[in-house]
Amino acid sequence: MRILITGARGQLGTDLQRSLSDHELIPCAHHELDVTEKHRVYALLKEHGPDVVINTAAYHRVDECESHPGETFAVNAVGPWHLATACRMHGAKLVHISTNFVFDGRADRPYTEDELPGPLNVYGTAKLSGEHLVRSNWDRHFIVRTTGLFGHSVGSGKGSNFIETMIRIGMERREVVVVSDQVMSPTSTEDLAGALGELIESEAYGTYHVTSGGACSYFDFARTIFRKTGIDTVVRPTSTEAYGAPAARPLYTVLDNGRILSLGIAEMPSWEDALDGYLAQRVRRGDETAGFP
Ligand SMILES: NC(=O)c1ccc[n+]([C@@H]2O[C@H](COP(=O)([O-])OP(=O)(O)OC[C@H]3O[C@@H](n4cnc5c(N)ncnc54)[C@H](OP(=O)(O)O)[C@@H]3O)[C@@H](O)[C@H]2O)c1
């Protein structure tokens, strides 16, 4: 298949290129395709005629989004709408990546795809709008919600993922404070890219929750990162309220993966196994900060 990937230098975009390398790929970095530019989106799809478009592009600095609603909606809602329109014109399947932040986080068990979203912040609201604009515009879509991504990006993206942030801070400080009441599934972009590769072979259009197995709080995630890397920084728990970030965050956003498993697509490994793989790869690549104490 011919597959066009937006946000190709991001975490997921980078791993999609590796995972889908048997296909004919058209990886588009941000500077090559800005999804907010309608005419550029239309022109590129016309030029390449892809069978599938995978939209990983996003503006997702969640706190910054609160003070930049225009840009947040342009990238996360209007951009997907342009892509859906162009996919409809050329008959391409569209995979659009969405987020756990469409939910309000008040659940006490994993969210299914049929549960009512209720975003708490500008980012989640824009991502939910993007979902609606894709759904209402083009039937041959896969909307894939995921959580807490980590991968070896070649680009700047969000700047850093949680693992890299913890390792950096852990090597600088003796103590770090991390929220213990936000629970999700840290998810490997490498494993997610593999699942998306299987999903695009199907015609089972709709909305899917796709994450690594298991769940934890960011506090537990940080402790596990330090334990596995041998960094002896102390992790102190705090609450989301006490932490006081500018954007409200949903607390419990574990996503039920039952629907994608029902297609016969293999369950993704647990987040802890995926973390082992990530850290091992990091050491193999000889990252500057990979020489753990
Ligand atoms: N990261 C998470 O924890 C997480 C959790 C749940 C869902 N998601 C969703 O998963 C998807 C992939 O996330 P990721 O972690 O791979 O993100 P990422 O590493 O930040 O990659 C996103 C890419 O999109 C590019 N981009 C930004 N604005 C763009 C625009 N207007 N047009 C085209 N490209 C643009 C960025 O380029 P620049 O860096 O050059 O701006 C970046 O390379 C996103 O849809 C995100 O909402 C992420």
The ligand as an SDF file (V2000), in Angstrom:
LIG
                    3D

 48 52  0  0  0  0  0  0  0  0999 V2000
    2.3580   11.9380   23.4260 N   0  0  0  0  0  0  0  0  0  0  0  0
    1.3710   11.4460   24.1720 C   0  0  0  0  0  0  0  0  0  0  0  0
    1.5490   11.1620   25.3590 O   0  0  0  0  0  0  0  0  0  0  0  0
    0.0200   11.1870   23.5590 C   0  0  0  0  0  0  0  0  0  0  0  0
   -1.0040   10.6170   24.3350 C   0  0  0  0  0  0  0  0  0  0  0  0
   -2.2470   10.3530   23.7480 C   0  0  0  0  0  0  0  0  0  0  0  0
   -2.4500   10.6740   22.4140 C   0  0  0  0  0  0  0  0  0  0  0  0
   -1.4530   11.2520   21.6880 N   0  0  0  0  0  0  0  0  0  0  0  0
   -1.6940   11.5730   20.2880 C   0  0  0  0  0  0  0  0  0  0  0  0
   -0.8330   10.7340   19.5290 O   0  0  0  0  0  0  0  0  0  0  0  0
   -0.4190   11.4150   18.3380 C   0  0  0  0  0  0  0  0  0  0  0  0
    1.0820   11.2820   18.1740 C   0  0  0  0  0  0  0  0  0  0  0  0
    1.7370   11.7980   19.3170 O   0  0  0  0  0  0  0  0  0  0  0  0
    3.3190   11.8420   19.4270 P   0  0  0  0  0  0  0  0  0  0  0  0
    3.6540   11.6500   20.8580 O   0  0  0  0  0  0  0  0  0  0  0  0
    3.9490   10.9820   18.3790 O   0  0  0  0  0  0  0  0  0  0  0  0
    3.5600   13.3770   19.0760 O   0  0  0  0  0  0  0  0  0  0  0  0
    4.9090   14.1240   18.6680 P   0  0  0  0  0  0  0  0  0  0  0  0
    6.0890   13.2940   18.9580 O   0  0  0  0  0  0  0  0  0  0  0  0
    4.8180   15.4950   19.2520 O   0  0  0  0  0  0  0  0  0  0  0  0
    4.7320   14.2370   17.0900 O   0  0  0  0  0  0  0  0  0  0  0  0
    3.7750   15.0440   16.5210 C   0  0  0  0  0  0  0  0  0  0  0  0
    4.3540   15.6410   15.2830 C   0  0  0  0  0  0  0  0  0  0  0  0
    3.3650   16.5120   14.7110 O   0  0  0  0  0  0  0  0  0  0  0  0
    4.0610   17.6230   14.1610 C   0  0  0  0  0  0  0  0  0  0  0  0
    3.1570   18.7360   13.9900 N   0  0  0  0  0  0  0  0  0  0  0  0
    2.7790   19.6760   14.8920 C   0  0  0  0  0  0  0  0  0  0  0  0
    1.9390   20.5560   14.3210 N   0  0  0  0  0  0  0  0  0  0  0  0
    1.7760   20.1630   13.0330 C   0  0  0  0  0  0  0  0  0  0  0  0
    1.0510   20.6550   11.9470 C   0  0  0  0  0  0  0  0  0  0  0  0
    0.3190   21.7810   12.0440 N   0  0  0  0  0  0  0  0  0  0  0  0
    1.1040   20.0020   10.7540 N   0  0  0  0  0  0  0  0  0  0  0  0
    1.8660   18.8830   10.6390 C   0  0  0  0  0  0  0  0  0  0  0  0
    2.6100   18.3690   11.6200 N   0  0  0  0  0  0  0  0  0  0  0  0
    2.5580   19.0030   12.8190 C   0  0  0  0  0  0  0  0  0  0  0  0
    5.1740   17.9040   15.1380 C   0  0  0  0  0  0  0  0  0  0  0  0
    6.1970   18.6040   14.4800 O   0  0  0  0  0  0  0  0  0  0  0  0
    7.0150   19.7760   15.2540 P   0  0  0  0  0  0  0  0  0  0  0  0
    7.6110   19.1400   16.4490 O   0  0  0  0  0  0  0  0  0  0  0  0
    8.0180   20.1980   14.2410 O   0  0  0  0  0  0  0  0  0  0  0  0
    6.0030   20.8340   15.5690 O   0  0  0  0  0  0  0  0  0  0  0  0
    5.6020   16.4880   15.5370 C   0  0  0  0  0  0  0  0  0  0  0  0
    6.6510   16.0130   14.7220 O   0  0  0  0  0  0  0  0  0  0  0  0
   -0.9830   12.8280   18.4550 C   0  0  0  0  0  0  0  0  0  0  0  0
   -2.1640   12.9000   17.7100 O   0  0  0  0  0  0  0  0  0  0  0  0
   -1.3200   13.0020   19.9100 C   0  0  0  0  0  0  0  0  0  0  0  0
   -2.4100   13.8720   20.0940 O   0  0  0  0  0  0  0  0  0  0  0  0
   -0.2220   11.5090   22.2300 C   0  0  0  0  0  0  0  0  0  0  0  0
  1  2  1  0
  2  3  2  0
  2  4  1  0
  4  5  1  0
  4 48  2  0
  5  6  2  0
  6  7  1  0
  7  8  2  0
  8  9  1  0
  8 48  1  0
  9 10  1  0
  9 46  1  0
 10 11  1  0
 11 12  1  0
 11 44  1  0
 12 13  1  0
 13 14  1  0
 14 15  2  0
 14 16  1  0
 14 17  1  0
 17 18  1  0
 18 19  2  0
 18 20  1  0
 18 21  1  0
 21 22  1  0
 22 23  1  0
 23 24  1  0
 23 42  1  0
 24 25  1  0
 25 26  1  0
 25 36  1  0
 26 27  1  0
 26 35  1  0
 27 28  2  0
 28 29  1  0
 29 30  1  0
 29 35  2  0
 30 31  1  0
 30 32  2  0
 32 33  1  0
 33 34  2  0
 34 35  1  0
 36 37  1  0
 36 42  1  0
 37 38  1  0
 38 39  2  0
 38 40  1  0
 38 41  1  0
 42 43  1  0
 44 45  1  0
 44 46  1  0
 46 47  1  0
M  CHG  2   8   1  16  -1
M  END
$$$$
